Amino acid sequence: MPSAVDSKRLILATTGASGAVFARAMLQALEKDSRVKSVDFVASDGALRVFAEELDITGRSDLAAQLLGAKPKKTAQHSNENIGASIASGSYQIDAMIVLPCSMGTLARIANGMAINLIERAADVCLKEQRRLILCTRETPLNKIHIRNMQYAADAGATIFPIVPAFYNRPADSDEMARQFVYRVLAHIGLPQEDAYVWSGKSKRK
């Protein structure tokens, strides 16, 4: 596991796959973590529809504020159409990029170098600069195209981190389930969380 490093600069992208609650939990965790200096946040058009359907959140301009329930302190929001944004350049230093959730369409374009929008371009930059790229894929069942694209992305340097929540911690609700999954992703990039559930080998059953 990577060691924690202070003042991390991260990109969080969210795309049009079911799982808006995971994106919200991730943004909230990043805003709260004092080791995170800045977050560049991008949502695709598909993600906006999912947020509306799953969280009753609408609109683009204040999306980060709606997800956080307050004005963001360290999160800068970008339009996915703005291919000239800072995160589209390799000279813009970031430590890792997380795509959560990552749709199969986004995976396919990243895996095959089709940098059409800002999310895909930023991911492409991570791969070419050999920076951490975490693709939290969300789909079931998987066809052979999906599986091949996961292999292509992994071969290029991405980490495939499917949204597979744990149940051994007996989450009380979907929010806790999402938080604990997010904590696993953050631990993977060197940001372990204090309230993350860690398996001790003992059941919670009394």
DRENDRENLUM-387297 format. One record per residue (C-alpha): x, y, z; residue in one letter. Coordinates in nm, 2 decimals, padded with zeros to 4 digits. Layout:
<nodes>
[node [X,Y,Z],'A'];
...
</nodes>
This chain:
<nodes>
[node [00.00,00.00,00.00],'M'];
[node [00.13,00.35,-00.08],'P'];
[node [00.24,00.56,00.21],'S'];
[node [00.04,00.87,00.30],'A'];
[node [00.18,01.19,00.16],'V'];
[node [00.06,01.54,00.28],'D'];
[node [-00.10,01.79,00.05],'S'];
[node [-00.23,01.56,-00.22],'K'];
[node [-00.38,01.71,-00.53],'R'];
[node [-00.65,01.49,-00.67],'L'];
[node [-00.90,01.47,-00.96],'I'];
[node [-01.24,01.32,-00.90],'L'];
[node [-01.45,01.24,-01.21],'A'];
[node [-01.79,01.09,-01.21],'T'];
[node [-01.97,00.95,-01.52],'T'];
[node [-02.31,00.81,-01.62],'G'];
[node [-02.32,00.48,-01.43],'A'];
[node [-02.54,00.40,-01.14],'S'];
[node [-02.38,00.48,-00.80],'G'];
[node [-02.41,00.85,-00.74],'A'];
[node [-02.40,00.79,-00.37],'V'];
[node [-02.04,00.67,-00.40],'F'];
[node [-01.94,00.99,-00.59],'A'];
[node [-02.10,01.20,-00.31],'R'];
[node [-01.92,01.00,-00.04],'A'];
[node [-01.59,01.04,-00.21],'M'];
[node [-01.62,01.41,-00.26],'L'];
[node [-01.73,01.45,00.11],'Q'];
[node [-01.43,01.25,00.23],'A'];
[node [-01.18,01.44,00.01],'L'];
[node [-01.32,01.78,00.14],'E'];
[node [-01.28,01.66,00.50],'K'];
[node [-00.93,01.51,00.47],'D'];
[node [-00.67,01.77,00.58],'S'];
[node [-00.41,01.58,00.38],'R'];
[node [-00.59,01.67,00.05],'V'];
[node [-00.48,02.01,-00.07],'K'];
[node [-00.71,02.04,-00.37],'S'];
[node [-00.97,01.85,-00.57],'V'];
[node [-01.05,01.90,-00.93],'D'];
[node [-01.41,01.77,-00.99],'F'];
[node [-01.56,01.69,-01.33],'V'];
[node [-01.90,01.53,-01.40],'A'];
[node [-02.02,01.41,-01.74],'S'];
[node [-02.36,01.47,-01.88],'D'];
[node [-02.45,01.11,-01.80],'G'];
[node [-02.35,01.17,-01.44],'A'];
[node [-02.58,01.47,-01.41],'L'];
[node [-02.87,01.25,-01.51],'R'];
[node [-02.78,00.98,-01.26],'V'];
[node [-02.75,01.25,-00.98],'F'];
[node [-03.10,01.37,-01.07],'A'];
[node [-03.25,01.02,-01.07],'E'];
[node [-03.07,00.88,-00.77],'E'];
[node [-03.01,01.18,-00.54],'L'];
[node [-03.27,01.44,-00.67],'D'];
[node [-02.98,01.67,-00.74],'I'];
[node [-03.01,01.88,-01.05],'T'];
[node [-02.80,02.15,-01.22],'G'];
[node [-02.44,02.17,-01.31],'R'];
[node [-02.30,02.50,-01.19],'S'];
[node [-02.33,02.43,-00.82],'D'];
[node [-02.31,02.05,-00.83],'L'];
[node [-02.02,02.02,-00.59],'A'];
[node [-02.20,02.24,-00.33],'A'];
[node [-02.51,02.03,-00.36],'Q'];
[node [-02.32,01.71,-00.31],'L'];
[node [-02.14,01.85,-00.01],'L'];
[node [-02.43,02.03,00.14],'G'];
[node [-02.21,02.34,00.17],'A'];
[node [-01.98,02.56,-00.04],'K'];
[node [-01.67,02.36,-00.12],'P'];
[node [-01.34,02.48,00.04],'K'];
[node [-01.09,02.30,-00.18],'K'];
[node [-01.29,02.16,-00.47],'T'];
[node [-01.28,02.33,-00.81],'A'];
[node [-01.54,02.22,-01.05],'Q'];
[node [-01.47,02.19,-01.43],'H'];
[node [-01.70,02.15,-01.73],'S'];
[node [-01.65,01.82,-01.91],'N'];
[node [-01.66,02.01,-02.24],'E'];
[node [-01.37,02.23,-02.14],'N'];
[node [-01.09,02.03,-02.30],'I'];
[node [-00.85,02.33,-02.23],'G'];
[node [-00.89,02.31,-01.85],'A'];
[node [-00.58,02.29,-01.63],'S'];
[node [-00.62,01.91,-01.57],'I'];
[node [-00.59,01.85,-01.95],'A'];
[node [-00.22,01.93,-01.94],'S'];
[node [00.06,01.71,-01.81],'G'];
[node [00.23,02.02,-01.67],'S'];
[node [-00.05,02.04,-01.41],'Y'];
[node [00.07,01.84,-01.12],'Q'];
[node [-00.17,01.60,-00.95],'I'];
[node [-00.11,01.28,-00.74],'D'];
[node [-00.40,01.07,-00.86],'A'];
[node [-00.73,01.06,-01.05],'M'];
[node [-01.03,00.87,-00.94],'I'];
[node [-01.32,00.80,-01.18],'V'];
[node [-01.62,00.70,-00.96],'L'];
[node [-01.84,00.56,-01.09],'P'];
[node [-01.67,00.47,-01.42],'C'];
[node [-01.92,00.38,-01.70],'S'];
[node [-01.83,00.12,-01.95],'M'];
[node [-01.83,00.38,-02.23],'G'];
[node [-01.58,00.60,-02.04],'T'];
[node [-01.37,00.29,-01.97],'L'];
[node [-01.37,00.20,-02.34],'A'];
[node [-01.26,00.55,-02.45],'R'];
[node [-00.99,00.57,-02.18],'I'];
[node [-00.86,00.22,-02.26],'A'];
[node [-00.84,00.30,-02.63],'N'];
[node [-00.69,00.65,-02.61],'G'];
[node [-01.00,00.84,-02.73],'M'];
[node [-00.96,01.16,-02.53],'A'];
[node [-01.28,01.33,-02.65],'I'];
[node [-01.38,01.53,-02.34],'N'];
[node [-01.21,01.66,-02.03],'L'];
[node [-01.25,01.34,-01.82],'I'];
[node [-01.10,01.12,-02.09],'E'];
[node [-00.82,01.37,-02.16],'R'];
[node [-00.73,01.40,-01.79],'A'];
[node [-00.72,01.02,-01.76],'A'];
[node [-00.51,01.00,-02.07],'D'];
[node [-00.27,01.25,-01.92],'V'];
[node [-00.24,01.03,-01.60],'C'];
[node [-00.15,00.73,-01.81],'L'];
[node [00.11,00.91,-02.02],'K'];
[node [00.26,01.08,-01.71],'E'];
[node [00.25,00.75,-01.52],'Q'];
[node [00.03,00.89,-01.24],'R'];
[node [-00.23,00.70,-01.04],'R'];
[node [-00.55,00.64,-01.23],'L'];
[node [-00.83,00.45,-01.04],'I'];
[node [-01.13,00.34,-01.25],'L'];
[node [-01.42,00.24,-01.02],'C'];
[node [-01.61,00.05,-01.28],'T'];
[node [-01.98,-00.02,-01.25],'R'];
[node [-02.16,-00.27,-01.47],'E'];
[node [-02.31,-00.62,-01.45],'T'];
[node [-02.29,-00.86,-01.62],'P'];
[node [-01.97,-00.79,-01.81],'L'];
[node [-01.94,-00.88,-02.17],'N'];
[node [-01.61,-00.97,-02.34],'K'];
[node [-01.57,-00.61,-02.47],'I'];
[node [-01.59,-00.48,-02.11],'H'];
[node [-01.34,-00.73,-01.99],'I'];
[node [-01.10,-00.66,-02.27],'R'];
[node [-01.12,-00.29,-02.21],'N'];
[node [-01.04,-00.34,-01.84],'M'];
[node [-00.73,-00.54,-01.95],'Q'];
[node [-00.63,-00.26,-02.20],'Y'];
[node [-00.66,00.00,-01.93],'A'];
[node [-00.48,-00.20,-01.67],'A'];
[node [-00.20,-00.28,-01.92],'D'];
[node [-00.17,00.10,-01.98],'A'];
[node [-00.12,00.16,-01.61],'G'];
[node [-00.47,00.21,-01.46],'A'];
[node [-00.60,00.04,-01.15],'T'];
[node [-00.94,-00.13,-01.21],'I'];
[node [-01.13,-00.09,-00.88],'F'];
[node [-01.48,-00.22,-00.93],'P'];
[node [-01.76,-00.09,-00.71],'I'];
[node [-01.80,-00.40,-00.49],'V'];
[node [-01.92,-00.30,-00.14],'P'];
[node [-01.83,-00.51,00.16],'A'];
[node [-02.10,-00.66,00.38],'F'];
[node [-01.89,-00.82,00.66],'Y'];
[node [-01.90,-00.49,00.84],'N'];
[node [-02.28,-00.50,00.83],'R'];
[node [-02.34,-00.15,00.70],'P'];
[node [-02.66,00.01,00.84],'A'];
[node [-02.75,00.17,00.51],'D'];
[node [-02.64,00.26,00.16],'S'];
[node [-02.45,00.57,00.28],'D'];
[node [-02.24,00.37,00.52],'E'];
[node [-02.18,00.11,00.24],'M'];
[node [-02.06,00.39,00.01],'A'];
[node [-01.84,00.54,00.27],'R'];
[node [-01.66,00.22,00.35],'Q'];
[node [-01.60,00.15,-00.02],'F'];
[node [-01.46,00.50,-00.06],'V'];
[node [-01.23,00.45,00.23],'Y'];
[node [-01.09,00.14,00.06],'R'];
[node [-01.02,00.35,-00.25],'V'];
[node [-00.85,00.62,-00.05],'L'];
[node [-00.64,00.38,00.15],'A'];
[node [-00.52,00.24,-00.19],'H'];
[node [-00.38,00.59,-00.28],'I'];
[node [-00.22,00.65,00.06],'G'];
[node [-00.50,00.82,00.24],'L'];
[node [-00.63,00.57,00.50],'P'];
[node [-00.93,00.70,00.70],'Q'];
[node [-00.96,00.68,01.08],'E'];
[node [-01.31,00.55,01.08],'D'];
[node [-01.26,00.29,00.81],'A'];
[node [-01.37,-00.06,00.90],'Y'];
[node [-01.07,-00.30,00.91],'V'];
[node [-01.13,-00.67,00.93],'W'];
[node [-00.98,-00.82,01.24],'S'];
[node [-01.07,-01.18,01.18],'G'];
[node [-01.35,-01.16,01.44],'K'];
[node [-01.72,-01.13,01.35],'S'];
[node [-01.93,-00.84,01.48],'K'];
[node [-02.19,-01.09,01.59],'R'];
[node [-02.22,-01.11,01.97],'K'];
</nodes>
